[in-house]
Amino acid sequence: MIKARVTVTLKNGVLDPQGKAIEGALGALGFDGIGQVRQGKVFDLTIETADREKAEADLKAMCEKLLANTVIENYTIALD
Amino acid sequence: MIKARVTVTLKNGVLDPQGKAIEGALGALGFDGIGQVRQGKVFDLTIETADREKAEADLKAMCEKLLANTVIENYTIALD
């Protein structure tokens, strides 16, 4: 069994209203010096195989097909 | 300026309907051997300070107050 973490983040230049809202909320809570906040998603998956290369190829396909919108998002894959 | 990444994930035992939906969707797309999928959030922040200890303490306070619901979520903080 392989554990993997896929992290999906917005590409630079893509507007992130959710991140902007968090920036504002942190300021309102009294935290100063907050530069920029960008929000992304993380997926923790377990895959029932021992073949790390196949797992990585599968994960890449999953990202391209479902987990990330590659027009506006980047993804990184980390195997445990 | 310090870059930080906060990762917020559901605690074990907390139901994750979004993760379950992704599991189902990956199965429907023909990916087999998917064990479990859990979805979480990631926040990329920049903080305008050079004091790493203060930044880490601030980030912990931000997680406790805003970024994570500590009843059902865990968080990890990573400084660049």
Backbone of each chain as nested JSON, in Angstrom:
{
  "chains": [
    {"id": "A", "residues": [
      {"number": 1, "name": "MET", "atoms": {"N": [0.839, -1.196, 0.0], "CA": [0.0, 0.0, 0.0], "C": [0.88, 1.255, 0.0]}},
      {"number": 2, "name": "ILE", "atoms": {"N": [0.576, 2.164, -0.878], "CA": [1.341, 3.404, -0.973], "C": [0.45, 4.569, -0.542]}},
      {"number": 3, "name": "LYS", "atoms": {"N": [1.013, 5.421, 0.31], "CA": [0.295, 6.644, 0.677], "C": [0.831, 7.783, -0.157]}},
      {"number": 4, "name": "ALA", "atoms": {"N": [-0.049, 8.594, -0.658], "CA": [0.382, 9.719, -1.481], "C": [-0.365, 10.972, -1.071]}},
      {"number": 5, "name": "ARG", "atoms": {"N": [0.307, 12.081, -1.247], "CA": [-0.345, 13.375, -1.017], "C": [-0.247, 14.197, -2.293]}},
      {"number": 6, "name": "VAL", "atoms": {"N": [-1.4, 14.627, -2.777], "CA": [-1.458, 15.494, -3.953], "C": [-1.833, 16.89, -3.478]}},
      {"number": 7, "name": "THR", "atoms": {"N": [-1.034, 17.874, -3.833], "CA": [-1.328, 19.259, -3.462], "C": [-1.654, 20.049, -4.722]}},
      {"number": 8, "name": "VAL", "atoms": {"N": [-2.802, 20.69, -4.716], "CA": [-3.261, 21.453, -5.877], "C": [-3.338, 22.924, -5.484]}},
      {"number": 9, "name": "THR", "atoms": {"N": [-2.615, 23.763, -6.202], "CA": [-2.593, 25.195, -5.887], "C": [-2.902, 25.997, -7.144]}},
      {"number": 10, "name": "LEU", "atoms": {"N": [-3.438, 27.179, -6.954], "CA": [-3.731, 28.058, -8.093], "C": [-2.436, 28.534, -8.736]}},
      {"number": 11, "name": "LYS", "atoms": {"N": [-2.433, 28.652, -10.047], "CA": [-1.273, 29.21, -10.744], "C": [-1.128, 30.683, -10.407]}},
      {"number": 12, "name": "ASN", "atoms": {"N": [0.102, 31.165, -10.519], "CA": [0.341, 32.598, -10.327], "C": [-0.489, 33.398, -11.319]}},
      {"number": 13, "name": "GLY", "atoms": {"N": [-1.064, 34.482, -10.838], "CA": [-1.828, 35.341, -11.729], "C": [-3.305, 35.026, -11.719]}},
      {"number": 14, "name": "VAL", "atoms": {"N": [-3.67, 33.837, -11.232], "CA": [-5.09, 33.502, -11.139], "C": [-5.645, 34.135, -9.865]}},
      {"number": 15, "name": "LEU", "atoms": {"N": [-6.736, 34.87, -9.992], "CA": [-7.341, 35.526, -8.833], "C": [-7.806, 34.491, -7.819]}},
      {"number": 16, "name": "ASP", "atoms": {"N": [-7.643, 34.811, -6.535], "CA": [-8.027, 33.892, -5.466], "C": [-8.868, 34.659, -4.431]}},
      {"number": 17, "name": "PRO", "atoms": {"N": [-10.175, 34.801, -4.713], "CA": [-11.021, 35.586, -3.799], "C": [-11.068, 34.998, -2.392]}},
      {"number": 18, "name": "GLN", "atoms": {"N": [-11.005, 33.664, -2.307], "CA": [-11.031, 33.009, -0.997], "C": [-9.788, 33.397, -0.186]}},
      {"number": 19, "name": "GLY", "atoms": {"N": [-8.643, 33.397, -0.868], "CA": [-7.413, 33.799, -0.202], "C": [-7.473, 35.258, 0.247]}},
      {"number": 20, "name": "LYS", "atoms": {"N": [-8.041, 36.104, -0.629], "CA": [-8.177, 37.53, -0.286], "C": [-9.057, 37.703, 0.944]}},
      {"number": 21, "name": "ALA", "atoms": {"N": [-10.134, 36.929, 1.02], "CA": [-11.043, 37.014, 2.165], "C": [-10.32, 36.606, 3.449]}},
      {"number": 22, "name": "ILE", "atoms": {"N": [-9.487, 35.581, 3.352], "CA": [-8.736, 35.123, 4.527], "C": [-7.741, 36.2, 4.955]}},
      {"number": 23, "name": "GLU", "atoms": {"N": [-7.062, 36.816, 3.958], "CA": [-6.161, 37.945, 4.247], "C": [-6.876, 39.009, 5.065]}},
      {"number": 24, "name": "GLY", "atoms": {"N": [-8.082, 39.394, 4.584], "CA": [-8.861, 40.415, 5.269], "C": [-9.245, 39.99, 6.675]}},
      {"number": 25, "name": "ALA", "atoms": {"N": [-9.649, 38.73, 6.809], "CA": [-10.092, 38.231, 8.116], "C": [-8.925, 38.189, 9.101]}},
      {"number": 26, "name": "LEU", "atoms": {"N": [-7.757, 37.802, 8.612], "CA": [-6.583, 37.752, 9.501], "C": [-6.222, 39.163, 9.968]}},
      {"number": 27, "name": "GLY", "atoms": {"N": [-6.307, 40.125, 9.038], "CA": [-6.063, 41.514, 9.414], "C": [-7.053, 41.978, 10.478]}},
      {"number": 28, "name": "ALA", "atoms": {"N": [-8.322, 41.627, 10.278], "CA": [-9.366, 42.04, 11.211], "C": [-9.159, 41.4, 12.584]}},
      {"number": 29, "name": "LEU", "atoms": {"N": [-8.522, 40.231, 12.608], "CA": [-8.255, 39.55, 13.879], "C": [-7.018, 40.124, 14.579]}},
      {"number": 30, "name": "GLY", "atoms": {"N": [-6.341, 41.051, 13.912], "CA": [-5.213, 41.703, 14.558], "C": [-3.843, 41.177, 14.157]}},
      {"number": 31, "name": "PHE", "atoms": {"N": [-3.811, 40.264, 13.197], "CA": [-2.506, 39.791, 12.724], "C": [-1.987, 40.782, 11.695]}},
      {"number": 32, "name": "ASP", "atoms": {"N": [-0.827, 41.379, 11.963], "CA": [-0.308, 42.324, 10.977], "C": [0.885, 41.721, 10.249]}},
      {"number": 33, "name": "GLY", "atoms": {"N": [1.209, 42.338, 9.131], "CA": [2.341, 41.859, 8.342], "C": [2.015, 40.682, 7.447]}},
      {"number": 34, "name": "ILE", "atoms": {"N": [0.719, 40.398, 7.278], "CA": [0.339, 39.319, 6.36], "C": [0.458, 39.838, 4.94]}},
      {"number": 35, "name": "GLY", "atoms": {"N": [1.293, 39.216, 4.126], "CA": [1.475, 39.673, 2.765], "C": [0.368, 39.163, 1.875]}},
      {"number": 36, "name": "GLN", "atoms": {"N": [0.437, 37.915, 1.555], "CA": [-0.49, 37.336, 0.605], "C": [-0.945, 35.982, 1.13]}},
      {"number": 37, "name": "VAL", "atoms": {"N": [-2.199, 35.656, 0.898], "CA": [-2.694, 34.323, 1.253], "C": [-3.292, 33.7, -0.002]}},
      {"number": 38, "name": "ARG", "atoms": {"N": [-2.891, 32.475, -0.294], "CA": [-3.468, 31.736, -1.431], "C": [-3.971, 30.413, -0.88]}},
      {"number": 39, "name": "GLN", "atoms": {"N": [-5.184, 30.039, -1.254], "CA": [-5.693, 28.77, -0.763], "C": [-5.629, 27.693, -1.831]}},
      {"number": 40, "name": "GLY", "atoms": {"N": [-5.309, 26.499, -1.421], "CA": [-5.295, 25.363, -2.334], "C": [-5.932, 24.152, -1.693]}},
      {"number": 41, "name": "LYS", "atoms": {"N": [-5.814, 23.027, -2.357], "CA": [-6.414, 21.794, -1.866], "C": [-5.353, 20.726, -1.705]}},
      {"number": 42, "name": "VAL", "atoms": {"N": [-5.629, 19.795, -0.799], "CA": [-4.718, 18.684, -0.625], "C": [-5.539, 17.395, -0.586]}},
      {"number": 43, "name": "PHE", "atoms": {"N": [-5.034, 16.364, -1.257], "CA": [-5.713, 15.068, -1.267], "C": [-4.747, 14.021, -0.725]}},
      {"number": 44, "name": "ASP", "atoms": {"N": [-5.188, 13.295, 0.299], "CA": [-4.392, 12.178, 0.804], "C": [-5.03, 10.885, 0.308]}},
      {"number": 45, "name": "LEU", "atoms": {"N": [-4.248, 10.149, -0.462], "CA": [-4.788, 8.922, -1.059], "C": [-3.979, 7.722, -0.6]}},
      {"number": 46, "name": "THR", "atoms": {"N": [-4.641, 6.579, -0.513], "CA": [-3.912, 5.322, -0.367], "C": [-4.192, 4.499, -1.615]}},
      {"number": 47, "name": "ILE", "atoms": {"N": [-3.132, 3.887, -2.129], "CA": [-3.249, 3.093, -3.351], "C": [-2.755, 1.687, -3.058]}},
      {"number": 48, "name": "GLU", "atoms": {"N": [-3.586, 0.711, -3.441], "CA": [-3.274, -0.685, -3.108], "C": [-2.347, -1.292, -4.156]}},
      {"number": 49, "name": "THR", "atoms": {"N": [-1.097, -0.916, -4.095], "CA": [-0.117, -1.49, -5.003], "C": [1.25, -1.325, -4.357]}},
      {"number": 50, "name": "ALA", "atoms": {"N": [2.212, -2.092, -4.831], "CA": [3.565, -1.926, -4.313], "C": [4.449, -1.267, -5.362]}},
      {"number": 51, "name": "ASP", "atoms": {"N": [3.876, -1.055, -6.548], "CA": [4.638, -0.534, -7.689], "C": [4.605, 0.995, -7.666]}},
      {"number": 52, "name": "ARG", "atoms": {"N": [5.675, 1.598, -7.162], "CA": [5.683, 3.052, -6.988], "C": [5.605, 3.799, -8.328]}},
      {"number": 53, "name": "GLU", "atoms": {"N": [6.246, 3.217, -9.349], "CA": [6.228, 3.905, -10.648], "C": [4.826, 3.952, -11.233]}},
      {"number": 54, "name": "LYS", "atoms": {"N": [4.115, 2.799, -11.114], "CA": [2.741, 2.764, -11.617], "C": [1.875, 3.72, -10.792]}},
      {"number": 55, "name": "ALA", "atoms": {"N": [2.101, 3.727, -9.473], "CA": [1.313, 4.606, -8.607], "C": [1.513, 6.063, -9.021]}},
      {"number": 56, "name": "GLU", "atoms": {"N": [2.764, 6.419, -9.291], "CA": [3.037, 7.81, -9.653], "C": [2.399, 8.161, -10.999]}},
      {"number": 57, "name": "ALA", "atoms": {"N": [2.484, 7.238, -11.937], "CA": [1.861, 7.479, -13.247], "C": [0.351, 7.605, -13.093]}},
      {"number": 58, "name": "ASP", "atoms": {"N": [-0.24, 6.709, -12.273], "CA": [-1.685, 6.77, -12.028], "C": [-2.083, 8.102, -11.396]}},
      {"number": 59, "name": "LEU", "atoms": {"N": [-1.297, 8.527, -10.407], "CA": [-1.621, 9.777, -9.71], "C": [-1.574, 10.958, -10.672]}},
      {"number": 60, "name": "LYS", "atoms": {"N": [-0.586, 10.919, -11.57], "CA": [-0.482, 11.998, -12.543], "C": [-1.733, 12.034, -13.428]}},
      {"number": 61, "name": "ALA", "atoms": {"N": [-2.169, 10.845, -13.85], "CA": [-3.375, 10.778, -14.675], "C": [-4.593, 11.259, -13.892]}},
      {"number": 62, "name": "MET", "atoms": {"N": [-4.671, 10.885, -12.6], "CA": [-5.8, 11.33, -11.767], "C": [-5.846, 12.854, -11.669]}},
      {"number": 63, "name": "CYS", "atoms": {"N": [-4.665, 13.448, -11.526], "CA": [-4.597, 14.912, -11.431], "C": [-5.076, 15.55, -12.723]}},
      {"number": 64, "name": "GLU", "atoms": {"N": [-4.597, 15.004, -13.851], "CA": [-4.947, 15.592, -15.146], "C": [-6.435, 15.459, -15.43]}},
      {"number": 65, "name": "LYS", "atoms": {"N": [-7.01, 14.317, -14.98], "CA": [-8.398, 14.032, -15.353], "C": [-9.415, 14.558, -14.353]}},
      {"number": 66, "name": "LEU", "atoms": {"N": [-9.035, 14.582, -13.056], "CA": [-10.07, 14.871, -12.054], "C": [-9.634, 15.863, -10.973]}},
      {"number": 67, "name": "LEU", "atoms": {"N": [-8.448, 15.64, -10.402], "CA": [-8.145, 16.352, -9.158], "C": [-7.793, 17.818, -9.37]}},
      {"number": 68, "name": "ALA", "atoms": {"N": [-7.182, 18.126, -10.504], "CA": [-6.768, 19.51, -10.748], "C": [-7.359, 20.017, -12.065]}},
      {"number": 69, "name": "ASN", "atoms": {"N": [-7.636, 21.285, -12.101], "CA": [-8.005, 21.956, -13.349], "C": [-6.724, 22.588, -13.867]}},
      {"number": 70, "name": "THR", "atoms": {"N": [-6.076, 21.898, -14.806], "CA": [-4.714, 22.293, -15.191], "C": [-4.668, 23.616, -15.962]}},
      {"number": 71, "name": "VAL", "atoms": {"N": [-5.824, 24.154, -16.317], "CA": [-5.831, 25.483, -16.945], "C": [-5.422, 26.542, -15.916]}},
      {"number": 72, "name": "ILE", "atoms": {"N": [-5.904, 26.374, -14.686], "CA": [-5.656, 27.401, -13.67], "C": [-4.898, 26.876, -12.45]}},
      {"number": 73, "name": "GLU", "atoms": {"N": [-4.655, 25.571, -12.394], "CA": [-4.042, 25.006, -11.183], "C": [-2.788, 24.199, -11.486]}},
      {"number": 74, "name": "ASN", "atoms": {"N": [-1.853, 24.25, -10.561], "CA": [-0.68, 23.381, -10.576], "C": [-0.899, 22.253, -9.575]}},
      {"number": 75, "name": "TYR", "atoms": {"N": [-0.215, 21.122, -9.789], "CA": [-0.297, 20.069, -8.779], "C": [1.074, 19.487, -8.519]}},
      {"number": 76, "name": "THR", "atoms": {"N": [1.265, 19.023, -7.291], "CA": [2.485, 18.291, -6.961], "C": [2.071, 16.976, -6.319]}},
      {"number": 77, "name": "ILE", "atoms": {"N": [2.854, 15.956, -6.59], "CA": [2.57, 14.615, -6.07], "C": [3.724, 14.203, -5.171]}},
      {"number": 78, "name": "ALA", "atoms": {"N": [3.41, 13.767, -3.957], "CA": [4.456, 13.28, -3.053], "C": [4.065, 11.893, -2.562]}},
      {"number": 79, "name": "LEU", "atoms": {"N": [4.959, 10.922, -2.803], "CA": [4.709, 9.566, -2.295], "C": [5.397, 9.401, -0.944]}},
      {"number": 80, "name": "ASP", "atoms": {"N": [4.746, 8.681, -0.076], "CA": [5.292, 8.43, 1.263], "C": [6.396, 7.376, 1.204]}}
    ]},
    {"id": "B", "residues": [
      {"number": 1, "name": "MET", "atoms": {"N": [10.947, 38.607, 4.632], "CA": [9.671, 37.972, 4.287], "C": [9.796, 36.452, 4.434]}},
      {"number": 2, "name": "ILE", "atoms": {"N": [8.824, 35.888, 5.1], "CA": [8.821, 34.449, 5.31], "C": [7.641, 33.846, 4.569]}},
      {"number": 3, "name": "LYS", "atoms": {"N": [7.904, 32.758, 3.845], "CA": [6.816, 32.02, 3.204], "C": [6.458, 30.841, 4.071]}},
      {"number": 4, "name": "ALA", "atoms": {"N": [5.185, 30.614, 4.239], "CA": [4.757, 29.489, 5.063], "C": [3.642, 28.738, 4.366]}},
      {"number": 5, "name": "ARG", "atoms": {"N": [3.582, 27.453, 4.637], "CA": [2.478, 26.64, 4.129], "C": [1.79, 25.971, 5.304]}},
      {"number": 6, "name": "VAL", "atoms": {"N": [0.491, 26.227, 5.418], "CA": [-0.314, 25.594, 6.46], "C": [-1.184, 24.531, 5.787]}},
      {"number": 7, "name": "THR", "atoms": {"N": [-1.113, 23.312, 6.29], "CA": [-1.939, 22.238, 5.746], "C": [-2.956, 21.817, 6.795]}},
      {"number": 8, "name": "VAL", "atoms": {"N": [-4.215, 21.827, 6.411], "CA": [-5.293, 21.483, 7.338], "C": [-5.978, 20.213, 6.831]}},
      {"number": 9, "name": "THR", "atoms": {"N": [-5.995, 19.179, 7.664], "CA": [-6.609, 17.916, 7.255], "C": [-7.623, 17.475, 8.301]}},
      {"number": 10, "name": "LEU", "atoms": {"N": [-8.585, 16.695, 7.868], "CA": [-9.578, 16.166, 8.808], "C": [-8.936, 15.163, 9.745]}},
      {"number": 11, "name": "LYS", "atoms": {"N": [-9.365, 15.168, 11.01], "CA": [-8.874, 14.176, 11.952], "C": [-9.39, 12.792, 11.565]}},
      {"number": 12, "name": "ASN", "atoms": {"N": [-8.661, 11.775, 11.994], "CA": [-9.119, 10.407, 11.768], "C": [-10.485, 10.211, 12.417]}},
      {"number": 13, "name": "GLY", "atoms": {"N": [-11.349, 9.506, 11.715], "CA": [-12.65, 9.214, 12.284], "C": [-13.708, 10.226, 11.896]}},
      {"number": 14, "name": "VAL", "atoms": {"N": [-13.279, 11.389, 11.405], "CA": [-14.248, 12.383, 10.944], "C": [-14.656, 12.02, 9.515]}},
      {"number": 15, "name": "LEU", "atoms": {"N": [-15.952, 11.925, 9.279], "CA": [-16.443, 11.561, 7.945], "C": [-16.037, 12.611, 6.918]}},
      {"number": 16, "name": "ASP", "atoms": {"N": [-15.7, 12.157, 5.712], "CA": [-15.252, 13.059, 4.653], "C": [-16.04, 12.747, 3.374]}},
      {"number": 17, "name": "PRO", "atoms": {"N": [-17.256, 13.272, 3.258], "CA": [-18.088, 12.953, 2.096], "C": [-17.456, 13.395, 0.771]}},
      {"number": 18, "name": "GLN", "atoms": {"N": [-16.702, 14.5, 0.814], "CA": [-16.038, 14.979, -0.396], "C": [-14.985, 13.958, -0.858]}},
      {"number": 19, "name": "GLY", "atoms": {"N": [-14.228, 13.463, 0.115], "CA": [-13.234, 12.435, -0.203], "C": [-13.882, 11.179, -0.765]}},
      {"number": 20, "name": "LYS", "atoms": {"N": [-15.005, 10.787, -0.164], "CA": [-15.733, 9.595, -0.641], "C": [-16.2, 9.787, -2.077]}},
      {"number": 21, "name": "ALA", "atoms": {"N": [-16.669, 11.005, -2.378], "CA": [-17.139, 11.294, -3.738], "C": [-15.986, 11.181, -4.732]}},
      {"number": 22, "name": "ILE", "atoms": {"N": [-14.811, 11.663, -4.317], "CA": [-13.64, 11.588, -5.201], "C": [-13.23, 10.132, -5.408]}},
      {"number": 23, "name": "GLU", "atoms": {"N": [-13.275, 9.343, -4.32], "CA": [-13.012, 7.9, -4.431], "C": [-13.911, 7.272, -5.489]}},
      {"number": 24, "name": "GLY", "atoms": {"N": [-15.212, 7.582, -5.384], "CA": [-16.17, 7.026, -6.34], "C": [-15.878, 7.478, -7.759]}},
      {"number": 25, "name": "ALA", "atoms": {"N": [-15.537, 8.765, -7.904], "CA": [-15.29, 9.314, -9.234], "C": [-14.033, 8.7, -9.848]}},
      {"number": 26, "name": "LEU", "atoms": {"N": [-13.004, 8.483, -9.02], "CA": [-11.768, 7.875, -9.535], "C": [-12.056, 6.441, -9.984]}},
      {"number": 27, "name": "GLY", "atoms": {"N": [-12.87, 5.719, -9.203], "CA": [-13.255, 4.349, -9.594], "C": [-14.002, 4.369, -10.923]}},
      {"number": 28, "name": "ALA", "atoms": {"N": [-14.917, 5.324, -11.065], "CA": [-15.714, 5.418, -12.288], "C": [-14.841, 5.754, -13.492]}},
      {"number": 29, "name": "LEU", "atoms": {"N": [-13.726, 6.458, -13.25], "CA": [-12.81, 6.802, -14.345], "C": [-11.882, 5.639, -14.7]}},
      {"number": 30, "name": "GLY", "atoms": {"N": [-11.988, 4.534, -13.953], "CA": [-11.202, 3.346, -14.289], "C": [-9.931, 3.17, -13.479]}},
      {"number": 31, "name": "PHE", "atoms": {"N": [-9.705, 4.022, -12.488], "CA": [-8.531, 3.832, -11.633], "C": [-8.886, 2.79, -10.575]}},
      {"number": 32, "name": "ASP", "atoms": {"N": [-8.156, 1.664, -10.56], "CA": [-8.481, 0.66, -9.545], "C": [-7.42, 0.657, -8.447]}},
      {"number": 33, "name": "GLY", "atoms": {"N": [-7.766, 0.06, -7.34], "CA": [-6.83, -0.037, -6.226], "C": [-6.766, 1.213, -5.372]}},
      {"number": 34, "name": "ILE", "atoms": {"N": [-7.718, 2.121, -5.552], "CA": [-7.765, 3.313, -4.695], "C": [-8.335, 2.909, -3.34]}},
      {"number": 35, "name": "GLY", "atoms": {"N": [-7.56, 3.082, -2.296], "CA": [-8.03, 2.707, -0.968], "C": [-8.933, 3.776, -0.387]}},
      {"number": 36, "name": "GLN", "atoms": {"N": [-8.325, 4.852, 0.035], "CA": [-9.081, 5.883, 0.708], "C": [-8.628, 7.236, 0.167]}},
      {"number": 37, "name": "VAL", "atoms": {"N": [-9.559, 8.172, 0.065], "CA": [-9.203, 9.543, -0.307], "C": [-9.735, 10.47, 0.779]}},
      {"number": 38, "name": "ARG", "atoms": {"N": [-8.89, 11.347, 1.254], "CA": [-9.31, 12.363, 2.232], "C": [-8.907, 13.714, 1.671]}},
      {"number": 39, "name": "GLN", "atoms": {"N": [-9.84, 14.664, 1.725], "CA": [-9.493, 15.98, 1.197], "C": [-9.204, 16.959, 2.32]}},
      {"number": 40, "name": "GLY", "atoms": {"N": [-8.224, 17.806, 2.113], "CA": [-7.91, 18.843, 3.077], "C": [-7.651, 20.16, 2.363]}},
      {"number": 41, "name": "LYS", "atoms": {"N": [-7.164, 21.113, 3.123], "CA": [-6.922, 22.452, 2.577], "C": [-5.467, 22.834, 2.796]}},
      {"number": 42, "name": "VAL", "atoms": {"N": [-4.98, 23.693, 1.939], "CA": [-3.633, 24.202, 2.104], "C": [-3.661, 25.722, 1.929]}},
      {"number": 43, "name": "PHE", "atoms": {"N": [-2.921, 26.41, 2.8], "CA": [-2.843, 27.867, 2.721], "C": [-1.38, 28.251, 2.548]}},
      {"number": 44, "name": "ASP", "atoms": {"N": [-1.095, 29.016, 1.509], "CA": [0.255, 29.543, 1.32], "C": [0.241, 31.009, 1.715]}},
      {"number": 45, "name": "LEU", "atoms": {"N": [1.008, 31.35, 2.739], "CA": [1.025, 32.724, 3.254], "C": [2.41, 33.309, 3.136]}},
      {"number": 46, "name": "THR", "atoms": {"N": [2.464, 34.619, 2.946], "CA": [3.724, 35.33, 3.114], "C": [3.555, 36.275, 4.3]}},
      {"number": 47, "name": "ILE", "atoms": {"N": [4.581, 36.323, 5.126], "CA": [4.541, 37.16, 6.318], "C": [5.722, 38.112, 6.287]}},
      {"number": 48, "name": "GLU", "atoms": {"N": [5.427, 39.395, 6.485], "CA": [6.458, 40.441, 6.364], "C": [7.223, 40.579, 7.668]}},
      {"number": 49, "name": "THR", "atoms": {"N": [8.086, 39.641, 7.949], "CA": [8.932, 39.707, 9.133], "C": [10.148, 38.83, 8.885]}},
      {"number": 50, "name": "ALA", "atoms": {"N": [11.188, 39.063, 9.665], "CA": [12.36, 38.196, 9.54], "C": [12.466, 37.282, 10.762]}},
      {"number": 51, "name": "ASP", "atoms": {"N": [11.553, 37.454, 11.693], "CA": [11.602, 36.717, 12.963], "C": [10.822, 35.403, 12.827]}},
      {"number": 52, "name": "ARG", "atoms": {"N": [11.559, 34.316, 12.603], "CA": [10.895, 33.04, 12.33], "C": [10.088, 32.547, 13.53]}},
      {"number": 53, "name": "GLU", "atoms": {"N": [10.593, 32.806, 14.73], "CA": [9.871, 32.312, 15.909], "C": [8.538, 33.013, 16.066]}},
      {"number": 54, "name": "LYS", "atoms": {"N": [8.557, 34.352, 15.853], "CA": [7.308, 35.104, 15.941], "C": [6.346, 34.652, 14.842]}},
      {"number": 55, "name": "ALA", "atoms": {"N": [6.901, 34.432, 13.644], "CA": [6.061, 33.994, 12.532], "C": [5.39, 32.672, 12.869]}},
      {"number": 56, "name": "GLU", "atoms": {"N": [6.161, 31.76, 13.459], "CA": [5.597, 30.438, 13.772], "C": [4.52, 30.56, 14.846]}},
      {"number": 57, "name": "ALA", "atoms": {"N": [4.77, 31.403, 15.848], "CA": [3.77, 31.595, 16.906], "C": [2.506, 32.224, 16.33]}},
      {"number": 58, "name": "ASP", "atoms": {"N": [2.696, 33.227, 15.434], "CA": [1.542, 33.871, 14.795], "C": [0.74, 32.857, 13.981]}},
      {"number": 59, "name": "LEU", "atoms": {"N": [1.469, 32.031, 13.222], "CA": [0.776, 31.068, 12.368], "C": [-0.04, 30.094, 13.2]}},
      {"number": 60, "name": "LYS", "atoms": {"N": [0.526, 29.691, 14.354], "CA": [-0.197, 28.776, 15.228], "C": [-1.485, 29.45, 15.715]}},
      {"number": 61, "name": "ALA", "atoms": {"N": [-1.377, 30.718, 16.099], "CA": [-2.565, 31.444, 16.559], "C": [-3.591, 31.584, 15.434]}},
      {"number": 62, "name": "MET", "atoms": {"N": [-3.106, 31.847, 14.195], "CA": [-4.029, 31.954, 13.048], "C": [-4.789, 30.651, 12.824]}},
      {"number": 63, "name": "CYS", "atoms": {"N": [-4.067, 29.526, 12.957], "CA": [-4.712, 28.226, 12.772], "C": [-5.779, 28.016, 13.828]}},
      {"number": 64, "name": "GLU", "atoms": {"N": [-5.429, 28.32, 15.074], "CA": [-6.373, 28.083, 16.179], "C": [-7.604, 28.968, 16.044]}},
      {"number": 65, "name": "LYS", "atoms": {"N": [-7.399, 30.204, 15.54], "CA": [-8.504, 31.154, 15.516], "C": [-9.311, 31.134, 14.228]}},
      {"number": 66, "name": "LEU", "atoms": {"N": [-8.651, 30.847, 13.113], "CA": [-9.359, 31.023, 11.835], "C": [-9.19, 29.872, 10.849]}},
      {"number": 67, "name": "LEU", "atoms": {"N": [-7.942, 29.452, 10.654], "CA": [-7.694, 28.586, 9.493], "C": [-8.192, 27.162, 9.685]}},
      {"number": 68, "name": "ALA", "atoms": {"N": [-8.164, 26.679, 10.919], "CA": [-8.584, 25.291, 11.156], "C": [-9.688, 25.249, 12.202]}},
      {"number": 69, "name": "ASN", "atoms": {"N": [-10.576, 24.281, 12.071], "CA": [-11.546, 23.982, 13.112], "C": [-10.952, 22.838, 13.933]}},
      {"number": 70, "name": "THR", "atoms": {"N": [-10.343, 23.183, 15.051], "CA": [-9.53, 22.178, 15.765], "C": [-10.369, 21.084, 16.422]}},
      {"number": 71, "name": "VAL", "atoms": {"N": [-11.679, 21.217, 16.388], "CA": [-12.522, 20.115, 16.878], "C": [-12.42, 18.917, 15.931]}},
      {"number": 72, "name": "ILE", "atoms": {"N": [-12.397, 19.208, 14.637], "CA": [-12.417, 18.115, 13.655], "C": [-11.193, 18.108, 12.741]}},
      {"number": 73, "name": "GLU", "atoms": {"N": [-10.317, 19.111, 12.869], "CA": [-9.201, 19.202, 11.92], "C": [-7.84, 19.302, 12.621]}},
      {"number": 74, "name": "ASN", "atoms": {"N": [-6.86, 18.715, 11.986], "CA": [-5.469, 18.898, 12.405], "C": [-4.807, 19.904, 11.47]}},
      {"number": 75, "name": "TYR", "atoms": {"N": [-3.745, 20.555, 11.954], "CA": [-2.999, 21.431, 11.053], "C": [-1.505, 21.213, 11.233]}},
      {"number": 76, "name": "THR", "atoms": {"N": [-0.786, 21.448, 10.151], "CA": [0.674, 21.449, 10.232], "C": [1.169, 22.744, 9.6]}},
      {"number": 77, "name": "ILE", "atoms": {"N": [2.259, 23.258, 10.152], "CA": [2.838, 24.512, 9.681], "C": [4.24, 24.219, 9.179]}},
      {"number": 78, "name": "ALA", "atoms": {"N": [4.53, 24.667, 7.973], "CA": [5.884, 24.51, 7.436], "C": [6.391, 25.866, 6.972]}},
      {"number": 79, "name": "LEU", "atoms": {"N": [7.529, 26.288, 7.514], "CA": [8.142, 27.546, 7.062], "C": [9.163, 27.244, 5.982]}},
      {"number": 80, "name": "ASP", "atoms": {"N": [9.216, 28.127, 5.0], "CA": [10.175, 27.962, 3.898], "C": [11.581, 28.293, 4.362]}}
    ]}
  ]
}
